[in-house]
Amino acid sequence: MMWHSSPFVLGGTAHAHLKVQGLSAGYGAFLVLRDLTLEVKPGLTVILGPNGAGKTTLLKALSGLIPRSGEVQLNGEALPKKTSDIVKGGMALVPEGRQLFPQMTVTENLELGGWLVAKAERARRLEQAFNDFPKLRERAQQLAGTMSGGEQQMVAVARAMMSAPRLLMLDEPSLGLAPRMVDELLAITRRIADAGTTVLMVEQNVKKALAVADRGYVLERGTLVASGPAALLTRSSVIREAYLGAGAAVPTAKAA
Ligand SMILES: Nc1ncnc2c1ncn2[C@@H]1O[C@H](COP(=O)(O)OP(=O)(O)OP(=O)(O)O)[C@@H](O)[C@H]1O
């Protein structure tokens, strides 16, 4: 298959391990996350949960975009509070909605992902990004705003990989994509995890996300209600009743 032909050389091989203990975060006086304790081990971890559960808030708190309290350690070291220091420490976020610069080309968008490194290294990483995402090489000079949703999401992931992260966070990468693109995006995230970059992904596509993930957490109203290996979560009553039950039909679901 095509996505096995080019290994992800960008990204860390440090097997980043994030430990979160007693994390609380919110907006002003409004606390969304209360006392969360979780671990993001090497591999692919997925965060599931209904709308408004606090999934995006968790990624924002870990990226330094909103204040947090509690302890967060990346490979045994306290995670800095400032976003730029967190990026330097090897964590990158692909936000919901991609947030590309629509009037800039694919190449220009990717180069922005390598803004922290010197020009020669940036050029080397761009070349590697095009090896990792061959579809983007064909579109190097296309304006990002004129691409399809799936292509734009690919640019957003590639841009994050330009910072060669040890830990990549993705907020609902499959949102609004056609089923085939969802599969391709999830396969890419799996490949990134297999190549050594730890991945933490928020997904609403529960069945497909659990099929590619190693582990998962279920967040409801700002607290964790279930966690475990993906294969066990798929069979758990919390997941089956809330997300995979007969009432909540998953259109793309096939018997596993
Ligand atoms: N900028 C903000 N200011 C105030 N409240 C916010 C802000 N952003 C989110 N919230 C609130 O925080 C809570 C959690 O939102 P969050 O976006 O983290 O949920 P989510 O699990 O990612 O949901 P979704 O799947 O809908 O994106 C919600 O009640 C939301 O209204």
The ligand as a Tripos MOL2 file, in Angstrom:
@<TRIPOS>MOLECULE
LIG
   31    33     1     0     0
SMALL
NO_CHARGES

@<TRIPOS>ATOM
      1 N1        -13.1430   30.0270   24.5160 N.pl3     1 LIG1
      2 C1        -14.0570   29.5180   25.3610 C.ar      1 LIG1
      3 N2        -14.5970   30.2870   26.3170 N.ar      1 LIG1
      4 C2        -15.5020   29.7900   27.1860 C.ar      1 LIG1
      5 N3        -15.9340   28.5190   27.1890 N.ar      1 LIG1
      6 C3        -15.4280   27.7070   26.2660 C.ar      1 LIG1
      7 C4        -14.4640   28.1440   25.2900 C.ar      1 LIG1
      8 N4        -14.1630   27.1000   24.4960 N.ar      1 LIG1
      9 C5        -14.8930   26.0490   24.9360 C.ar      1 LIG1
     10 N5        -15.6560   26.4000   25.9890 N.ar      1 LIG1
     11 C6        -16.5600   25.5170   26.7420 C.3       1 LIG1
     12 O1        -15.8030   24.4620   27.3040 O.3       1 LIG1
     13 C7        -16.5390   23.2410   27.2830 C.3       1 LIG1
     14 C8        -15.7150   22.1650   26.6010 C.3       1 LIG1
     15 O2        -15.4730   22.5250   25.2540 O.3       1 LIG1
     16 P1        -14.4780   21.7380   24.3070 P.3       1 LIG1
     17 O3        -14.3910   22.5050   23.0290 O.co2     1 LIG1
     18 O4        -13.2380   21.4300   25.0190 O.co2     1 LIG1
     19 O5        -15.2820   20.3980   24.0840 O.3       1 LIG1
     20 P2        -15.0190   19.1980   23.0900 P.3       1 LIG1
     21 O6        -15.0770   17.9780   23.8960 O.co2     1 LIG1
     22 O7        -13.7850   19.4560   22.3100 O.co2     1 LIG1
     23 O8        -16.2850   19.2670   22.1650 O.3       1 LIG1
     24 P3        -16.4600   19.2880   20.5650 P.3       1 LIG1
     25 O9        -16.4510   17.8720   20.1680 O.co2     1 LIG1
     26 O10       -17.8260   19.9130   20.4170 O.co2     1 LIG1
     27 O11       -15.3660   20.1240   19.9990 O.co2     1 LIG1
     28 C9        -17.8540   23.5590   26.5750 C.3       1 LIG1
     29 O12       -18.8400   23.7510   27.5680 O.3       1 LIG1
     30 C10       -17.5660   24.8470   25.8530 C.3       1 LIG1
     31 O13       -18.7230   25.6280   25.7140 O.3       1 LIG1
@<TRIPOS>BOND
     1     1     2 1
     2     2     3 ar
     3     2     7 ar
     4     3     4 ar
     5     4     5 ar
     6     5     6 ar
     7     6     7 ar
     8     6    10 ar
     9     7     8 ar
    10     8     9 ar
    11     9    10 ar
    12    10    11 1
    13    11    12 1
    14    11    30 1
    15    12    13 1
    16    13    14 1
    17    13    28 1
    18    14    15 1
    19    15    16 1
    20    16    17 2
    21    16    18 1
    22    16    19 1
    23    19    20 1
    24    20    21 2
    25    20    22 1
    26    20    23 1
    27    23    24 1
    28    24    25 2
    29    24    26 1
    30    24    27 1
    31    28    29 1
    32    28    30 1
    33    30    31 1
@<TRIPOS>SUBSTRUCTURE
     1 LIG1         1 GROUP 0 **** ****
